[in-house]
Amino acid sequence: MTKDELGKKKVFASEVRKLRVRKTYRPQHQIIKEILQLAESGQAKTYISMRAGLAEHQKEIYFPELLKMGLLEEVNGRYVTTSKGRDAIEKISKADNMIPKIGE
């Protein structure tokens, strides 16, 4: 069922949840990269975690660790990527480009 079909008829909440849940495994470095990219412009924790597709328990693990590592900082209730975090994005991107994609 597509999102357009959802707008045209009533559906169960479980059907809506299926569209939002990511079923593929993402390595930790990709999750970190995505969080840091979303926080570059300064965003709320809820916005970042929803856009990155994080479960509640993941949010409670990643944000404190990234703050402790100095990759993120909290400014006025918003999370912002630090210069160290931007360097991490660049390094993760380079590493991703060096490793061939398996199965493609």
Secondary structure by P-SEA (a helix, b strand, c coil): ccaaaaaaccccaaaaaaaacccccccaaaaaaaaaaaacccccaaaaaaaacccaaaaaccaaaaaaaccccccccbbbbcaaaaaaaaaaaaaaaacccccc
